[in-house]
């Protein structure tokens, strides 16, 4: 008998039991090993596997983890059999086969087990249409196999031993469709089991992190979970808990919990875990509920979390979940993750008294731990917390952030990325607080009602403080949550309150109190008069077909799902205003509203905005409207910092907090809000007076002042605790105050008088550690060497000009530097703030495994507007990515060598970058004359290191090149990318040139019109575009002009 390329010869007896035997022999091990997209046919020829489309409720064929559809093209092998295994429908395996037009008998094996012998003699309409005739077959599958998992199918001729019809293959035997299954049975790109109803629930990234052994083995998470993972007790995502669900649904331990939930459980009001409340999700998001067959967890995983929707919809930015769940027993009640902290303090064997804390503390370097609720971008309360932490770090204190029973993200690294990307570039560690967590700290800071109970349960600390930003009992109607919120103020925890009104409230409970008022971040919020070149942005932000020259622009904080922002009241007031003042445009921010939703007045929707963009909006508008029914709205403070007049409602909090004459307060009725807004519109003089007074009020103190005051409060509470005296001998010594933590290095050649300004700017940098300034000068001849003598604290190393190379000179600087981190600036780059070095080097120090960090570039004041736009667009793209990148950030794109991703991954700029000397000792700069920064970043990524983008560590750096200079730089860039990265930027043909130039010129003309630029500026830009492409013309093709711009636009 001839052998098969799929394995050794199989005897018929070895493949199918005799009629007398009920045993089920296994296929040979060698056969099971042979998998592949291409398989060898018995004769040794390569045989291609083909397939067709899957209908609803059917299975999908698989090979080696890659998606395969049901077969359209017949397989024909040396046995002469043609046909295919098509799909699984209603518990039956369907296919067709014939040999020379005649029916054949086939043996069907599943997972090495013999199932049945079938005859291919059944009629099927699609086969009749193909003139094949009645040559279909069906094989009924055991119910036990219909489990939603992939199974191996082998088909042989009943009188043969070799697999036919393209088998062995894997096919998913779908669970019979139940209510709601149809709504889930759409394709999910990238899943090997494409279109499987349960594939939407399997979070591949989370699965790999949760079960690293699966990732290490190279197994696909979807296939693994459906085949074995659920049976092994693994979860498909962070929001499904099989044990929890089985208890809720009354399922047996061996039942497939996810399948039950997806097909029927959610429709009966069951939730998949304590981390996700299905009913609350549907109530909070009516657009999801309106799609009756759309299961809420599937929606959340596929798109809801990207849209910043919440797994446990919350009442406020401080995050106490209103789950709305019903509990029938105390045991079920305490399964709720948001209420887990209310269980007995003895659950972990911990006692909450501070007297059990025995560590000594260093007053100048406190170990501060924060418990915060989970968060979403745009949360004002969290921004205040993170800014305070940022300044405590700057003052030298260590901080750790614990996310209280997280509902938005399952991974601490993801949370840290989001903090850096959407809030502040913190150095703090981020951890997840879960039932068995234990905290020990000098100081524990609690931040909302839920964190108080968690802190009392999980922590031992020298002092416990309450960072109070609002009076949270007002978030809830009379009931348990209202009572529990109020109870947190009766625990005797000293309170650091963000307004006089809150301080008076906390004093009434007998607490020790320190109060403050929120300041502005002066680096972010400032008037338009202090923003050179802002007019272009102002025009763009105000642009709308609904607005004219005289339109009044109102910035409105429309965060509807935070009920205390009284959005409904504000909308009714704006509606009344529009009746009498129709020429208004309301800029709504703070929430992503449905763009199709009609509003009763003209609006421009901005959604959740980055803080820098929000400040630009304030500078572009005429009036700010930010209401609060409890403590004052911090958005009002940002508006005041931009000299935007603010309207709020009059209540106990606003009257006690805002200084007289700094704000317009309206009675909390729609008509009164409209009258107040109309008064502000009609009286520009009063508007300016109040805006100026408010600006002076909010700029009178800083976050640094608040952080220093808070640190004093902490030290006072530590001293007050008699059981905790400072024991300096037991405290780890602080950093050596004389050894530089960082070095700032500037390679120079004839920098001129400008170097004096740069050195003065560097001398004003503020950081909690010492740093040095190092200049590597290449034999300048312009007198700058004399300038260096005016800065005796600056180290200067002179080299011969012939010794200079971009990579080699930086290696020399790294070797000479004394700091642990070395920040490079070019001689024409100027730090944009006095905290540039602190953010750049400090953030790099805080990220494990990072080799380098780099920051944003702004164009110099007065730079070419096209250059400024290009820089902003480029770094805005980087800011939208996770701030910490490595080869595993997007592994599919990395492995596929997707240049659109690789270009971002290796981008780095030595105009503004910082490097770890420890890493550099193992990984040097390439000794090259161009592009050493991107080459180093790429080498670091390939070596397994990470790079960090620090948006706040910005410099002013730009060039206004002539067309000839643009062409030369493009030519250098083209050669560099091709040589180092194999990326070909060259012009391929006249058509390629025409397409590129038309795209570039079209975008630039539109920008010039929008920005109101003169024709001379546009002409320069169009010439530069042509020059750039000419620089890419490596083959010296004759490039004909292809674009004519008509003047008088």
N, C-alpha and C positions, 0 to 999 in steps of 0.2 A: 504494500500500500504506500502511495507516495506521501511524503511529509508535507506539512503545512508550514508556511513562513510564520504563522502565528504561534507555533509551538510544535511539539512532537506529535506524531500520529495519534489519533484517538480511536480507540475501538468503539464500535457501536454499543457494546455492552457497557463501556465506561461512560457513555454519554446518556444512555436511556435505560432505566431499569427494565428487567424482563417482566413479562406479564405475571410471573409468580412472585416477584419481589416488589415490596413497597418501599424499599430503601431509596434514598436520593443521593447518588454519588456527586462529588464536587468536580468541577472542571480542574484541569491541571494548573499548578502554580505558574508554569511558564506562560500559559495562555493568558492568565489573569494579569501578568506583568505587561503584556504587549498592548499598549494604548498609543494612539497618535492620530493626528489629523490625517496623515497618510499611512495606510497599512499595506503590507505586501500581500498580494494575492498568492494562492498556492503555487503559481508558476513563477513567482518572483517579480512580476510586473507591479509597478506602482498603481494603486487604485484610488481614485478620488471619491471622497464621500460627499454626497450632495443632499439637498433637502428642500422642503416646501414650507408653507405657512401654517401656523397653528390656529385652530379655532378656539373659541371660548370654552374653557373646561377641559381642554386637552393637554397632554404632556408635551415636553420638548426633548428631542434627542440631544445628547451631549457626547463630546469626545475630548478627553483630557482637559476638562474644565472650560472649554470654549463653547459658545452658543451654537446650536445647530437646529435648523427648522426641519419640519417633516419633509420627506423626499419628493421631489418633482421628477428628477431624471432617474430612470431605472438603473440599477446595478446589474451588470452581467459579468459572471466569472467563468472560469474554465469548465465548470460543471454545466454551463449553458443556461443557468437560471437567471432570469431577469425579474425585476420587481423592487419593492421597497417595504421597509417597516415604516408606517406613516405616523401613527399617533395613538393615543389612548383616549377613548371616549366612553363614558358611562361604564367604567370598569372593564372595558374590552380593549385588547391590543389589536389594532387594525393594520392591514397591509395588503399587498397583492404580489403574486408571483406566477410565473409560468416558465415552461421549458419548451421552446419551439411551438408556442401557442397552446400547449397542453397543460392542464392542471397538474400540480405537484402536491405531494404530502410533505409536511414540514413538522419538525420537532421544535417546540418552544421551551427555552430555559430562561429562568429569571434568578439572578444572584446564585448561579451555579446549580439551581434546583430545577428538575424537570417539572414542567407545568402541564403540557398537553401536546397531542399530535393533532394537526389540523389539515384540512384539504382546501386548496385555493380554487374553489369552484362556486363562489358566491357572486351574485350580480352586484354591481355598484355603478351608479349613474355616471360618475365622472370617467370610469373606465370604458363604459359603453361609448361615451362621446369620443374617446381616444381610440376607438376601434380595437380595444384589447379584449373586450368580452367579459364573461363572468369568471374572472380569475382573482377575485378578492378573497381574503381570509379573515376570520375573527378568532380571537383566543380569549375566553373569559378568564379574568385574573382573580385570584383569591381576594376576598375583602380585606384581609390582613395587610395586603401589599398597598392598598390605596391610602397611603399615609402622607402624601405630599412630598415624599423624598425621592431622590434618584435611585434607580435600580439598573443593574446590568442585564441587558437582554441579548441572548444568543439564539440565532435561528440556524438550524441545519436541515438538510434534506433527510427525510425519514430513512432513506436508504444510503445515507452518506454520513461523514463524520466532520467535515470541514464547515466552519461558519459561512453563511451566505447572506445576501441582502445587506451587505455593509456592516454586519455585526462581527464581534461584540460591540455594543454601544450602550450608553447609559440613557435612560429616559425617565423623566419624572412622572410618577403615577399620582396624579392630582387627587386631592381630597374631593369627594363629591360636592358640587357647588351648593352652598346654603344661602340664606338671606344676606344680601350685601356683598357676596363674593364677586359678583359681576363688576361692581364698581372698583374692585381692586385689581382686576385681571387685565391691566394694561401694562405695556412694556416698561421696564426700568432699565435704562441704558447702562451697560457695563456689567449687568448680572449674568453669570454664565447660564443660569436657568431663566432665560429671558421670558418675561411675561408671567412667571409663576405668581399666583395670587399672594403668596406669603413673602415674596422677595422684597417687597416694599418695606417690610418690617425689619429687615436685616441690615443694620448699620455696619457696613464693612470696615470702616475706619475704627469704630469703637470696638468691634469684635476682635480685630487684630491686636488692639491695645489691651483689651481685657484678657485675651487668651494668646499670649505671645508665642506659645508653642505651635499654634495653628499657623501664624504668620511665618515662623521659622521653617516650618515644613513646606511652605509654599502652597498651602491649600487655600482654595477659594472659600471665604466665609459663608457665602450663600449655600454652596453645595455642601459644605461641611455641616452647617447647622441643620439643613433639611434632612441630610442623610443620617447624621449621628449626634450632632451637637445637642439637640433638644432632649434626646434620650440620655445624654450624659449630664443633664442638669445645667447646661449652659443657657445663657439668655441671648436673644437676638439683638438687643439694644439696651440702652440705659434706662428705658422707660417701661420695659416689660419685666414682670416678676412672675415666673411660672408658679412658684409655690404660693404666692399671694393670690394669684388668679384662681388656682385650683381650689383654694380654701373658699374664695368668694362664690365660685360657680358650683361647688360640690362635686368636683371631678376626682376620679381616681388618680393615684400617683403616676400611673403609666400612660395617662391620656395626654394627647398632644394639645397642651393648653393654648398655644398661639393659634392653632387652627380653629379651635372652638371659639375663641374670642373674635377672630376675624370674620367667621361665618355667621355667628349668631349672638355671642355673648354681649357685644357692645350694644346691640339693639334692645337688650333687656335691661340696660342701665348699669352694666358691670364695667369696672375700670380695670385696665391692665396691670396697675401697680399703685402703690401709694405715691409714686412720683408723678403720675399722670391721671387727672380727673376728667374722664370722657364727658360726663354730663356738664361740668363747669366749662369745659372747652367749647361745647356747642352753645351754651348760654352766652358765653363771652363773645363768640364770633358768629353772629347770625348768618353771615355769608357762607360759612361752612355748613351750618345747620340746614340752610336752604337746599343744599344738595343732599337729598334724602338718603341716597345710597352711599354717601361718602363717609367712611369710617374716620373718626377724629384723630386717632393715633397715626394712621397712615398719612393723613393730611399734614399733621405736625411734622412727621419725619421727612416727608417729601418736600414740603415747602413752608409749612408754618413756622418752623424755627428760623429759617432764612428770613422770613418776614417779621421776625422778632415777636411772634406770638408766644404765649406762655403755656407751659405744660400744666401749671397750676395757676390759673388766672388770679392775679393779686389785686388787693385794694389800693396799693400805693407803691411808690418807688422804694419804700422801706420794706415792702415785701411780705406782708402777712397774708397767706393764702385764704381766700374765701372758697373753700372746697365745695360747699353745698352738698356734701355726701350725707347719706343717711346710714346710721350704724344700728345694728340690732343687738350687739353684745359689747361689753367693755373690751373684749379681746380685739374685735374688729375696729373699735374706736382707736385703740392705740397702735394699729397698723398704719395709721395715717402719718406719713413722714413729717408733715408740717407740725403735727401735735406730739411727735415722739418725745420732745424735750420735756413734756409735762409729766412724764412718768416719774416714779420715785427717784430721789437723788441717790438712793442706795443701789440703784440698778447696776452700777459699775463698782460698787464698793468704795465710792468716793465721798468725802465729806466736803461741803462747800465752804467751810470756814477758812479764812485766810491764815489762821494760826498753824495750819499744817504745812504751809509753804516755808521751806527752810533755806532757800537759796539766798546768798548775799547779792546785793545789787550795786551797780556802778551808777551813781547819780548822773554822770555825764553821758552814759550810754545805756539807757534803760532797755530791757527786753520787753517790748510791748506786743501783745497779741490782741487782735481784733476779731470779733465774730460779727459777720455781716450777713444779711439775707442775700440770696442769689439775685442776679441783676440782669438788666438788658441795657443796651446802649441808649443814651439819652436820659438816664435816671439822674435827676438833679441831686437827690439825697446821697447817692453813691459818689457822685462827682465831688461833693463837699468832703466826704470821708476820705477819698483818695487824695485830694489836695492837702488835707491835713496830714495824712501819712507821708506824703511827699516832703512836706516841710519838716516833719519830725525826723525823717531820714537825713535831710540836709543838716539838721542840728546835731546829728551824730547818733541817733537812737536806732536800734534794730526793731524791725516790725515784721510780724507774721499775720497773714490774713487767713481766717477760717471762714469758708462759705457754709452757712448753716443749712444742713440737710438739702443739698443742691437739687433744684428742679429744672434748671435751664441747661446745664452742661454737666456731663459725667466725669470730666477730666480736668485736673487742676492746671495742667499746662495750657489747655484751651482757655480756661478762665484767666490765667495770667496774660496770655496773648490779647484777650479782649480788654483787659484793664489797660495794657500799654497802648493798644490801638485806639480805643474809644475814650479813654479817660486820662491817665497820667503815666509817665514813664517810671513806674515804681521799681525799686530794687527789692521789695519785700518778697518773702516766700509766700506762696499761695497753697493752701491745703483744703481738703474737703472734710467738713465735720459730719461724722456719721455715728451711728449708735455706740460704737465701741471706742470712739476717739477719747483721748485724754490730753488736757492742756496744762502746762505748768509755765508760769510767766512771772516777771516782776509786776507787770500791770496788765490786767485784762480789761478791754474796752468793749462794752455791749452797745449795740446800735439801734435796736428796735425791740418790740415786745417779745417776739419769738426768740431773739438771741439772749434775752435775759434768762429765760428758763433753761436754755441750753448752757449758758455760762454757769448757772448755779449747779447744773448737773455734771458738767464735764470738766470743770477747771479748778485748779488750785493756784492762787495768785497772791502776791504780796498786797495788792490793792485791786479793787474792782470798781470801775467807773462806768457811768452811763452817759453816752454821747447822745444827747436828746435834741432832735431836730424838729419834732412836732409833738403835738398832744394827741397820741394815737387812739385813746378811747373814742375820740370823735370820728374815727374812721368807720366805726361799727354802730349798728342800731343797738338798742338795749338788749342785752343777752350775754351769753357766755363769753364771747370774744371781747365785748366791751368791758366786762368785769375783769377778765384776765389781763387785759391791757392796763387797766387802772391798778391792778394788783402789783404790776411790776414797779410802780412808783412807791410801793409800801414795803419794799425789801431792804430799805436802809442803804441803798447804793448811792454814793455821791454823784451828783449830776453836773455835767458840763453842757450848758444850754446855749442854743444859738439865738436867743432873743430875750429881752427883758420880760416879755410876756410869759415865755416858758419858764424862766427863772422863778417868777412869782408863783406859777402853778406848782413847780417842784418844791418850793419852800413850804407851800401849804400842806404837803405831805410829810414835812419834817426832815427833808433831805438837806445835806450840805450842798451848796450850789456855787458854781462859778458861771458867769454868762459872758457872751460875746455876740457881736453882730458880724454877719458874713461880709467880707471885703470883696473886691474884684481882683481878678488876676490881671494886673496891669500889662503883662506881656501879650494878653489876648484881647482884653476889652479896653478900647481907647477910642476917642472921637475920630470922625472922618478927617478932621483938620490935621490930625497927627498921622494920617495914612497917605503918604505920597503916592500919586498915581491911582487913587481909589476911584476916581470918576468913572473909569471904564467898568469896574466891578459894579459900581452903583447903578450904572445904566443897564447893565445886564440883569441885575437882580430885580430892578423895577420893570423890566420889559414885559409887556403883556398886551395882547390884542384888546384887553378890557380896560387898558389904562391910557390916559392921555397926558399932556404936559402938566395939567393942573390937578391931576388925580392925587388924593391923599392916600398914602401908603401906611397901613397899620400892621405891625408885627403882633400876631396873636398866638399865645401859647395854648394850643388846642389839643392837649393830652386828655382825651375824653375818658379813657379807662382809668385814670386817676381821679376819682370822684371829687376829691376836695378841691380840684382846680375849677370847679363850677363852670364847666364848659357850656352846659346848656344855657345857663344864665347869661354868659357872655354872648352866645350866638343870638339869643333873643334880643339882647341889647343892641348888637350890631344890625340885626334886622330892623329894629326901630330906627336906628341911625340912618340906615340906607333909605328909609322913606323920605327923610328930609335932606339928607346929604348923599345923593345917589352916586356922586363921583368919588367913590372910594374903592380901594383894592386891598383886600385883607390877605396878608401873607400868613398862612397857617403852618405851624411847625410843632414838633414834639410827638407826632404820631403819624404813621403811614395810613392816610385816609384812602378810601376807594376813589380813584380819579373819575369814575363814572357817577359818583354820588352827587346829586344836584344840591346846591347851596342856595339860600335865599338872598344872597348878595354876591358880588364878584369876588372870587378868591384865586390865589395862586398857592398851590400845595407844595410844601418843601419837605415834608416828612421828618424823620429823625435826622438831625443835622450834626455834623462834627462841630466841635466847639469853635474852631476858627471860622467855619462857614456861618455859624450862628452869629458870631460877632460882626461879620460882614453884613448880614441881614439887618442887624440892629442899626449899623451905620448908614444903611441905605434907606431906612424907613423914616416916617415922620412922627409916628406915635407908637408906643408899646402898650399892649393890653395883656396883663397877666394876673388872673384872679386867684385868690386862695381863700378857702372857707375856714382854714385853721391857721397855722403859722404862716408867715409871709412867704411869698414865692421867690426862690433864689433867682429865677429868671429876671425878676425885676431889678436885681442888683447888677446883673450883666448889662441890662438896658441902660441903667443909670451911668455905668462906666463908659458907655458909648455916647453919652449925652443925649439919650433918647428920652423924651418925657413919657412918664409911665402913669397908667390908669389902673387902679385896683378898687376893690370894694371896701367900704368902711366897716370894720368890725373890731372887736376887742384887741385882736392881735395887731392889725395894721396901725391902729391908733396908738398903741403902746410902743411900736417898734420904729416907725419912720419919723425922722426929724421933721418938725413943722416946716411946711413950705417946700418939701422935696418931692411930693407925689400928689397926684389928683385922686382923691377918694370919692367914690360914688356910693350912694345908698344901694343896697343889694336888691334892686328891682330893675327890670329891663328898661323901663322908660327913664329911670334915673341914670343908668349907665349910658344910654343914648344921649341924654342931656349933657352929661359930663364930657363925653367924647366930642360932642358938637362945640362945647365951650372951649375945649383945647384946640380944635380946628380953627375956631373963629378968633382966637386971641394969641397970635404968634409971639407977642411980647411976653405974656405970662408963661407961655410954653417954654421960651428960652430961659426965663428967670428961674423957673423950677428945675429945669434940666441942669443949669449951672450949679444951683445949690445942691442938687442930688449928687452931681459929679464930685463936688468937694467933700460931701459927706462920705461917700463910699471909698474915696481914695485916701481917707484920713488914717487908714490902718491896713495891714496886709495879712496874708495867710501866714507869713513868717511870724508876725506878732501873735497870732492866734496859737500857732504851734508852740511857741515859747511859753505862752500863758498856760496852755494845756500841760506842758511838761512840768511847769512849776506846780500845778495842781496835783499832778501824779506824785511828785516828790513829797509834797505836803501830806498826801494821804499815806504814802509809805512810812513817813516819819510818825504819823499819827498811830500807826499800828505798832503797839509796843512789842509784839512778838517778832517783829521784823526790823532789826537794826542792820545798817549797812556794814558789811564785813569786807573791806577793800582787799584784804589778804586772800580772800577766796574768789575774787573776781578776776576774770581773764584780763591781762593787761591790754590797754588800748593800743592802737596803732602807733608806731614810732612817729612822733611829731616832727622829726627832722628829716626822715627819709622820704623823698618824693613818692607819692602814690602814682602820679602821672607825669609824663613829659610831653610838652607841646613842641613839636619840631617843625621848622620852616626851612626848606631848601630855598636858597636865594641866589640870584644873579642879577646885578644891577637893578635892585628894586626901587631905587630912588627915595625921595622923601616920604613916599607912601609907607615905607617900612616903619617909620617912626609912629605913625598913627596905629598900625597894627600892633606894635609892641606895647603901646600905651593901653590899647583895648585889652590885650591879654593880661596886663598887670591888674586890671580891674575885675578879672574873673573871680567868682566866688565859689568856694567849695569847702567841704568840711575836712579836707585833708590837704597836705602840702603838694605843690607841683612845681616843676621847673620849666624854663623856656630854653630851647636849644636851637641855634641857627647853624645850618650847614651852608657856608657861602662858597660859591665857585669862582673865587678871585674876581670879585666885583671891581669895576673901575670907575664907578659913578660917584664915589665919595660916601657910599653907604657904610663902608667899614668905619668911617669916622662917627657915623650916627650910632653904631653899636656901642661905642665908648660911653655914650650918654646913658647906657643901661648896664651898669656893672653887674647886676644880678643875672643878666642873660649870658648863657654860655655860647661862645662862638667857636666853631671849628672851621678852619679854612682848608679848602682842597683846590688842587689845580683844575682848571676848567676841563682839561682833557680827561680827568678822572671821573667826570660826572656821567651817570646814566640814571634813568628814573628808578630802575630796580636796584642797581648796585649802590647808589647813594642812600637809598632808604635802608638797605641792609646795614650800611655803615652807621646811620643814625640810630637804628635799633640797638646796635652793639654799644654805642656810646651813651644811650639813655640810661638814667638811673631809676626811672619809674617802672612800675609793674605794667603800665599801659602807656602806649606812645600814640599821641594824636598828631596827625599831619595836617598842616594847612599849606596851601600855596601862598606865595607872597602877595597875591592880589585877592585873597579871600579874607573877609572880615566877619568874626562871630557876630551873630545877630542879637545876642543877649549876654548878660553877665553870668548866666548859668550854662552856657554852651558846653564847657569842658565837664562840668558836673554831670550833666545829662548824658554826654557821650561816653566818657570813661566809666562813670558810675553804673550806667545800664549795662555796658559790656561786662563789668565785674560781676554783675548780679546774675548773668545768664550762664548756666553751666554748659561747658562744651563749646562756647562761642570763641571764634578766632578773631573776629573783627566786628566793628560797628561803623556805620556811616550815617550822615544826616542830610537834611534837606538843603537845597540851594535856592536862595531868592536872587533875582536879578538886582544889580546895583540900581540905586535911585537914578532915574533919568535914562535907563537902558532902553534899547530898542523894544517897543511893545511886543513885537513878535517873539523876541528872545524871552521876555518875561512870561508870555503865555506858554511857550514851549516848556520852560523850566517848571512852571506851575503844574502843567498837565502831566509831565513825566513823574514828578514827585507825588502828585495826587494819586497816580496809579500805584506807586510803591506804598503809599500810606493806606491804601485800600486792602493790601495784602496782610497776612499775618506778619507781625514785626520780626518774628524769629523764624528763619528759613533754613532748611537743610535738604538733603537729598530725599528725605522721607516725607516732606511736606505734601508733594503731589507725586507719589512714586510712579504712577502710570505714565505721566507726562515725562518724568525723568528717564524712565526706561525706554520710552518711545523716542527719546531725543527730540521732543517737541521744542523747536527753536523759540516759539513765542514765550514758552515758559523758561527755557534755559537762559534766554537773554535777561530776564528779570532775576533769575536765580544768581547769575554771576555778576550782576551789575554792582559796581563799587566805584567810588571816586575819591582819590587822594587829595582832592581839594578840601575834603572834609571827612576824614576817616580816622579810626582809632584801632590799634592792634594790640593783642596780648603778647607781651614779650615771652611768656612761657610757651605759647604755641609757636611763636617765631623761632625759638631755639630748635624746634623740630621741623619747621616749614619756612624756608627763606623765600624772599622775593626772587623772581627770575631776573637775571641781569640783562634786562632789555631796555630799549630806548623809548618804548611807547606802550601804554596799556598795562603797566605792571600792577595796577590796582585791580582790574578785572581778572587778570591772570592769577593773582594771589587768591582772590575770592573763589575762583573756579577750583584752584588746587586745594583750597581749604575744604570746599564742599566735597570734592572727590575723596579727600582724606577722612571724611566723616565728621568734620567740624560744622559749626553753625555760624550764620552771620545774622546781625541784628540791625534793623533800621530804626533810628531814633529821630522821629519827625521834629521833636522840639530842639534838637541840637542843630540849629540852622546857621548857615553863613550867607553872607552877601557875596555872590561870585557870578560874574557873567562877562562875556566878550561881545563886542559889536564888530564882527569880522567884515572885511570887504569881500566882494564876490570872488576875487582871486584867492584870498586866504581860505574861503569856504571850499573852493575846489581842491586846494592842496591838502587841507585837512581830510576831506572826503577820500582822496586818493590814499592817504596814509591809513585812514580807518579801514578802507576796503582791504588793503594788504594785511593789516593787522588781524582782522577778523578771519580772513581766509587762512592765514598762517597758523594762528593759535587755536582757533575753534572750528576750522573747516566750514565757516559760514561764507557763502558767496553773495556779496552785495552788488556785484557788477551788473551793468546793463547788458541784457541778452540780445536785444533787437530794437529796431526802431519802434515797434509796437509796444514793447516793454517800456521804453523811454517815454513814449506818448502817454501811456496809461499812468505812470508814476507822476509825470509832470502835471498832467491835468488834475489829478487828485490833489497834489500839493497846492497848486495855484488856486484851484476852486475853493479849498478850505481857507486859504489866506485872503482871498478877495472878500469872502463872506465875513471873515473876522474884521477886516479893515473897514467894511461898511458898518458893522455893528459897533465897532469901537470909535468910529468917527475919525479915522486916520487920514492924513493928507495923501495926495497921490505920490509925492516924493518917497514917503516911507514905504508905500506899496510897491513902487517901482524897484526900490532897493531889494525888497524881499523877493520879488519875482526873479530878479537877476541872480540872487543867491540860490534860489531853487534850481535854476538851470545850471548854475556853476556846480552845485553839489552833485547833480546827476552826471555832469561832465567828468567830475572826479571819479565817479564809479564806472566810467567808460574805459575799462581795462583793455578792451579789444580795439580801441580807437575807431569805433564805428562812426560813419558819417551821420551825425544826428541832426535832422532837419527841424526847424522851428515848427511846433505843433499847436501853439496856444496863442491866441490873440486876445488882448484885453482891450475892450472899448472904453475910452475915457468918457467922462460925463455921466457916470453911473448914477 
